[in-house]
Amino acid sequence: MAVDACIEELTAERQVLLDEIESLKTRLKTSGDEAAALRKEVALLNDTSQSPHAMAHRMGKLLRHVVDEVTEMRAEAKAEMEALVAAIESDAEDARRKHDELLAEAEAQRSATEAECAEAKKELEAELARMRAETQSAIEDAWQKAQQERDQLLADAKREADDCREQARRVVDEANLHQIKILEQLMVVYRGLEAVRPCSNRRIRRDTSRRATASWCRSSRKAARGEPNRLGSP
């Protein structure tokens, strides 16, 4: 932007100088036209003059004056034009130098910016790699912890199941022992009855045996289901 503004300013100045040169050229042309008109007037006077010597003297003097004035104007115009051209060339050289300086500064800034971007990219990649490693480590730790908790829960559940099975087995064993004791007691009672009434019929023995067997089966089923057993229940 600064280079463009400088170039536009120099272009405007150059146009002003060119306009001044054109103005000087116009003035020079006007002076030449005036000199030509004076020459025509002198020629006319020379043709109509009554004193040729005097008219020739005045005409020569006038021509010398015109020639000197034209020469002076040409010299001034040439000097001004050369000065303007030199100023334009100097301004153009300054503009080129400023343009080169701005380009060099922009290139240096671009290089510095690229270096900063590369460094920032490198740091960002390192940070991302570190975060990925931390995340992966956290995931692995959480997975390992979950595995350990699952194994612990399975072990606890297995232990509780084993305990429950052991308790059920003990209950069944106790129920069986209890039923055996009941059967033994029934046998004792039965034998006592046999001793008291030796003439009892087979139906009584069969009913007693059936009841004892049914009672033992019910007690076994209840013990297997974990229900409390009542001593002597029918």
VEXGU-449384 format. One record per residue: x, y, z of N, C-alpha, C in turn; residue in one letter. Coordinates in steps of 0.1 Angstrom, whole numbers, padded with zeros to 4 digits, always signed. Layout:
N
XYZXYZXYZA...
***
This chain:
234
+0008-0012+0000+0000+0000+0000+0009+0013+0000M+0019+0013+0008+0028+0025+0009+0035+0026-0004A+0040+0015-0011+0047+0016-0024+0037+0022-0034V+0025+0017-0034+0015+0022-0044+0012+0036-0043D+0011+0041-0030+0008+0055-0028+0020+0064-0032A+0032+0059-0030+0044+0066-0034+0045+0067-0049C+0042+0056-0056+0043+0056-0070+0032+0065-0076I+0020+0065-0070+0010+0074-0075+0014+0089-0073E+0020+0092-0061+0025+0105-0059+0035+0110-0069E+0045+0101-0072+0055+0104-0082+0049+0105-0096L+0039+0097-0099+0033+0098-0112+0026+0112-0113T+0019+0116-0103+0012+0129-0103+0022+0140-0105A+0034+0140-0097+0044+0150-0099+0050+0150-0113E+0052+0138-0119+0057+0137-0132+0047+0143-0142R+0034+0141-0140+0024+0147-0149+0024+0162-0148Q+0026+0167-0136+0027+0182-0134+0039+0187-0141V+0051+0180-0140+0063+0185-0147+0061+0184-0162L+0054+0174-0167+0052+0173-0182+0042+0184-0186L+0033+0187-0178+0024+0199-0181+0032+0212-0182D+0041+0214-0172+0049+0226-0173+0058+0226-0185E+0063+0214-0189+0071+0214-0201+0063+0218-0214I+0051+0212-0214+0042+0216-0225+0039+0231-0225E+0037+0236-0213+0035+0251-0212+0047+0259-0217S+0059+0254-0214+0071+0261-0219+0072+0260-0234L+0068+0248-0239+0069+0246-0254+0059+0256-0260K+0047+0257-0254+0037+0266-0260+0042+0281-0260T+0048+0284-0248+0054+0298-0247+0065+0300-0258R+0073+0290-0260+0083+0291-0270+0078+0292-0284L+0067+0284-0286+0061+0286-0300+0054+0299-0301K+0048+0304-0290+0042+0318-0291+0053+0328-0294T+0065+0327-0287+0076+0336-0290+0080+0336-0304S+0081+0323-0309+0085+0322-0323+0076+0328-0333G+0063+0326-0329+0052+0333-0338+0053+0348-0337D+0056+0353-0325+0058+0367-0324+0070+0372-0331E+0081+0365-0331+0093+0369-0338+0090+0368-0353A+0083+0358-0358+0079+0358-0372+0071+0370-0376A+0061+0373-0367+0053+0385-0370+0061+0397-0371A+0071+0399-0361+0080+0410-0362+0088+0411-0374L+0092+0399-0379+0100+0399-0391+0091+0404-0403R+0079+0399-0403+0070+0403-0414+0068+0419-0413K+0066+0423-0401+0064+0438-0399+0076+0446-0404E+0088+0441-0400+0101+0447-0404+0102+0447-0419V+0098+0436-0425+0099+0435-0440+0089+0445-0446A+0077+0446-0440+0067+0456-0445+0073+0470-0444L+0078+0473-0432+0084+0486-0430+0096+0489-0440L+0103+0479-0442+0115+0480-0451+0110+0483-0465N+0099+0478-0469+0093+0481-0482+0087+0495-0483D+0082+0500-0472+0075+0513-0473+0082+0524-0467T+0095+0521-0462+0102+0532-0455+0108+0542-0465S+0108+0555-0460+0114+0565-0469+0129+0567-0467Q+0134+0561-0455+0148+0562-0452+0154+0547-0451S+0159+0542-0462+0163+0528-0462+0174+0525-0451P+0183+0535-0450+0194+0532-0440+0189+0532-0426H+0180+0541-0423+0175+0541-0409+0166+0529-0407A+0158+0526-0417+0149+0514-0415+0158+0501-0414M+0168+0500-0421+0177+0488-0420+0183+0487-0407A+0187+0499-0401+0194+0499-0388+0184+0495-0377H+0171+0500-0378+0161+0497-0368+0157+0482-0370R+0156+0478-0383+0153+0464-0385+0163+0454-0379M+0176+0457-0381+0187+0449-0376+0187+0448-0361G+0185+0460-0355+0184+0461-0341+0173+0453-0335K+0161+0454-0342+0149+0447-0337+0151+0432-0339L+0157+0428-0350+0159+0414-0352+0169+0408-0342L+0179+0416-0339+0189+0411-0329+0182+0409-0315R+0174+0419-0312+0166+0418-0299+0157+0406-0299H+0150+0404-0310+0141+0392-0311+0149+0379-0310V+0160+0379-0317+0168+0366-0317+0174+0364-0303V+0179+0375-0297+0184+0373-0283+0173+0368-0273D+0161+0374-0275+0150+0370-0266+0146+0355-0268E+0145+0352-0281+0142+0338-0284+0153+0328-0279V+0165+0332-0281+0176+0324-0276+0176+0322-0261T+0173+0333-0254+0172+0333-0240+0161+0324-0235E+0149+0325-0242+0137+0317-0238+0140+0302-0241M+0147+0300-0252+0150+0286-0255+0160+0280-0244R+0170+0288-0240+0179+0284-0230+0172+0281-0217A+0163+0290-0213+0155+0289-0201+0146+0276-0201E+0140+0275-0213+0131+0263-0214+0139+0250-0213A+0151+0250-0220+0159+0238-0220+0164+0235-0206K+0168+0246-0199+0173+0244-0185+0162+0239-0176A+0150+0245-0177+0139+0240-0169+0135+0226-0172E+0135+0223-0186+0132+0209-0189+0142+0199-0184M+0155+0203-0185+0165+0194-0180+0164+0192-0165E+0161+0203-0158+0159+0202-0143+0147+0194-0140A+0136+0195-0147+0124+0187-0145+0127+0172-0147L+0134+0169-0158+0138+0155-0161+0147+0150-0150V+0157+0158-0146+0165+0153-0135+0157+0150-0122A+0148+0160-0119+0140+0158-0107+0131+0145-0108A+0125+0143-0121+0117+0131-0123+0126+0119-0121I+0138+0119-0127+0146+0107-0126+0150+0105-0111E+0153+0115-0104+0157+0114-0090+0145+0109-0082S+0133+0114-0084+0122+0109-0077+0119+0094-0080D+0121+0091-0093+0118+0077-0097+0129+0068-0091A+0141+0073-0090+0151+0064-0083+0148+0063-0068E+0144+0074-0062+0140+0073-0048+0128+0063-0046D+0119+0064-0055+0107+0055-0054+0112+0040-0056A+0121+0038-0066+0126+0024-0067+0133+0019-0055R+0141+0028-0049+0149+0024-0037+0139+0021-0026R+0129+0030-0024+0119+0027-0013+0111+0014-0016K+0108+0012-0029+0101+0000-0032+0110-0012-0029H+0122-0012-0032+0131-0023-0029+0133-0025-0014D+0134-0014-0007+0134-0015+0008+0122-0021+0014E+0110-0017+0009+0098-0022+0013+0097-0037+0010L+0101-0041-0002+0101-0055-0006+0110-0063+0003L+0122-0058+0006+0131-0065+0015+0125-0066+0029A+0119-0056+0034+0113-0056+0047+0101-0066+0047E+0093-0066+0036+0082-0076+0036+0087-0090+0035A+0098-0092+0027+0104-0106+0027+0109-0110+0040E+0116-0101+0047+0121-0104+0061+0109-0108+0070A+0099-0100+0070+0087-0103+0078+0081-0116+0074Q+0080-0119+0061+0074-0132+0057+0083-0143+0062R+0096-0142+0061+0105-0153+0066+0103-0155+0081S+0102-0143+0088+0101-0144+0103+0087-0151+0106A+0077-0147+0098+0064-0153+0101+0063-0168+0098T+0070-0172+0087+0071-0186+0084+0078-0193+0095E+0089-0188+0100+0096-0194+0111+0088-0196+0123A+0080-0185+0126+0072-0186+0138+0061-0196+0136E+0055-0196+0124+0045-0206+0121+0050-0221+0122C+0062-0223+0117+0068-0236+0118+0071-0240+0132A+0076-0230+0140+0078-0233+0154+0065-0236+0162E+0055-0228+0159+0042-0230+0165+0036-0244+0161A+0037-0247+0148+0032-0260+0144+0040-0272+0150K+0053-0270+0152+0061-0280+0159+0056-0282+0173K+0054-0271+0180+0050-0271+0194+0036-0278+0195E+0027-0274+0186+0013-0279+0186+0014-0295+0183L+0022-0299+0174+0023-0313+0171+0028-0321+0184E+0038-0315+0190+0043-0321+0202+0033-0322+0213A+0025-0311+0215+0014-0311+0225+0004-0321+0222E+0000-0322+0209-0010-0332+0205-0005-0346+0207L+0008-0349+0204+0013-0362+0207+0013-0365+0222A+0017-0355+0230+0016-0357+0245+0002-0360+0249R-0008-0352+0244-0022-0355+0248-0027-0368+0244M-0023-0372+0232-0027-0386+0227-0021-0397+0236R-0008-0395+0240-0001-0405+0248-0008-0405+0262A-0011-0393+0268-0018-0393+0281-0032-0399+0280E-0039-0396+0269-0053-0402+0267-0052-0417+0266T-0042-0422+0258-0041-0436+0256-0037-0443+0269Q-0028-0437+0277-0025-0443+0290-0036-0443+0299S-0044-0432+0299-0056-0431+0308-0066-0442+0304A-0068-0444+0291-0077-0455+0286-0073-0468+0290I-0060-0471+0289-0054-0484+0293-0056-0486+0308E-0053-0475+0316-0054-0477+0330-0069-0480+0334D-0078-0472+0328-0092-0474+0331-0097-0488+0327A-0092-0493+0315-0095-0507+0311-0090-0517+0320W-0077-0515+0325-0071-0525+0334-0079-0525+0347Q-0083-0512+0352-0090-0511+0364-0104-0518+0363K-0110-0516+0352-0123-0522+0349-0122-0538+0349A-0111-0542+0343-0109-0557+0342-0107-0562+0357Q-0099-0555+0364-0096-0560+0378-0109-0560+0386Q-0117-0549+0385-0130-0548+0392-0139-0560+0388E-0140-0562+0374-0148-0573+0369-0144-0586+0375R-0130-0589+0375-0125-0601+0380-0128-0603+0395D-0127-0591+0402-0130-0591+0417-0145-0594+0419Q-0154-0588+0411-0168-0591+0412-0171-0605+0409L-0165-0610+0399-0167-0625+0395-0163-0634+0406L-0151-0630+0412-0146-0639+0423-0155-0638+0435A-0160-0626+0438-0169-0624+0450-0182-0632+0447D-0187-0630+0435-0199-0638+0432-0197-0653+0432A-0186-0657+0427-0183-0672+0428-0182-0676+0443K-0175-0668+0450-0174-0672+0465-0187-0672+0472R-0196-0662+0469-0209-0662+0475-0217-0674+0470E-0216-0677+0457-0223-0689+0452-0219-0702+0459A-0205-0703+0460-0200-0714+0467-0205-0715+0481D-0205-0703+0488-0210-0703+0502-0225-0707+0503D-0233-0702+0493-0247-0706+0493-0249-0721+0490C-0241-0726+0481-0242-0740+0478-0238-0748+0490R-0227-0744+0497-0223-0751+0509-0233-0750+0520E-0240-0738+0522-0250-0737+0532-0262-0746+0528Q-0266-0746+0515-0277-0755+0511-0273-0770+0513A-0261-0773+0510-0257-0787+0513-0258-0791+0527R-0253-0781+0536-0254-0784+0550-0268-0785+0555R-0277-0776+0549-0291-0777+0553-0297-0790+0549V-0294-0795+0537-0299-0807+0532-0294-0819+0541V-0281-0818+0544-0275-0828+0553-0282-0829+0566D-0284-0817+0572-0290-0816+0585-0305-0821+0584E-0312-0818+0573-0325-0823+0571-0325-0838+0570A-0316-0843+0562-0315-0858+0561-0313-0864+0574N-0303-0858+0582-0301-0864+0595-0313-0863+0604L-0320-0852+0603-0332-0850+0611-0343-0860+0607H-0344-0863+0593-0354-0872+0589-0350-0887+0593Q-0337-0889+0593-0332-0902+0598-0336-0904+0612I-0333-0893+0620-0337-0894+0634-0352-0897+0636K-0360-0889+0628-0374-0891+0629-0378-0906+0626I-0372-0911+0615-0375-0924+0611-0371-0934+0622L-0359-0932+0628-0355-0940+0639-0365-0940+0650E-0369-0927+0653-0379-0926+0664-0392-0933+0660Q-0396-0932+0648-0408-0939+0644-0407-0954+0644L-0395-0959+0641-0392-0973+0642-0393-0978+0656M-0387-0969+0665-0388-0973+0679-0403-0974+0684V-0410-0963+0679-0425-0963+0683-0432-0975+0677V-0428-0978+0664-0435-0989+0658-0431-1002+0665Y-0419-1004+0668-0415-1016+0675-0422-1017+0689R-0423-1005+0695-0431-1006+0708-0445-1010+0706G-0451-1005+0695-0465-1009+0693-0466-1024+0689L-0456-1028+0682-0455-1042+0679-0455-1051+0691E-0447-1046+0701-0445-1053+0713-0458-1053+0721A-0465-1042+0721-0478-1040+0729-0489-1048+0722V-0490-1047+0709-0501-1053+0702-0495-1062+0691R-0492-1074+0695-0486-1083+0685-0495-1087+0675P-0509-1085+0677-0518-1090+0668-0523-1080+0658C-0516-1068+0657-0520-1057+0648-0519-1062+0634S-0528-1058+0626-0528-1063+0612-0517-1056+0603N-0516-1061+0591-0506-1055+0582-0510-1041+0577R-0522-1038+0577-0526-1024+0573-0520-1013+0581R-0520-1015+0594-0514-1005+0603-0499-1003+0600I-0493-1015+0598-0478-1014+0595-0476-1006+0582R-0484-1010+0572-0482-1004+0559-0485-0989+0560R-0496-0985+0567-0499-0971+0568-0488-0963+0575D-0483-0969+0585-0472-0962+0593-0460-0960+0585T-0456-0971+0577-0444-0970+0569-0446-0960+0558S-0458-0960+0552-0461-0950+0541-0460-0936+0546R-0466-0933+0558-0466-0920+0563-0451-0916+0566R-0444-0924+0572-0430-0921+0575-0422-0918+0562A-0424-0926+0552-0417-0923+0539-0422-0910+0533T-0435-0907+0533-0440-0895+0528-0434-0883+0535A-0434-0884+0549-0429-0873+0557-0414-0871+0554S-0407-0881+0552-0392-0880+0549-0390-0873+0535W-0399-0877+0525-0398-0871+0512-0401-0856+0512C-0412-0852+0520-0415-0838+0521-0404-0830+0527R-0399-0836+0538-0388-0828+0545-0376-0827+0536S-0373-0837+0528-0362-0836+0519-0364-0825+0508S-0376-0824+0503-0379-0814+0493-0379-0800+0499R-0384-0798+0511-0383-0785+0517-0369-0781+0520K-0361-0791+0525-0347-0787+0527-0340-0783+0515A-0343-0790+0504-0337-0786+0491-0341-0772+0487A-0354-0768+0490-0358-0755+0486-0354-0745+0496R-0348-0749+0507-0344-0739+0517-0355-0735+0527G-0366-0743+0527-0377-0740+0537-0374-0747+0550E-0379-0740+0561-0376-0746+0574-0384-0759+0576P-0378-0768+0583-0383-0782+0585-0389-0782+0599N-0401-0787+0600-0408-0789+0613-0407-0803+0617R-0403-0805+0629-0401-0818+0634-0415-0825+0635L-0416-0837+0629-0428-0845+0631-0439-0839+0623G-0437-0831+0612-0448-0826+0604-0453-0838+0595S-0466-0838+0592-0472-0849+0585-0468-0848+0570P
***
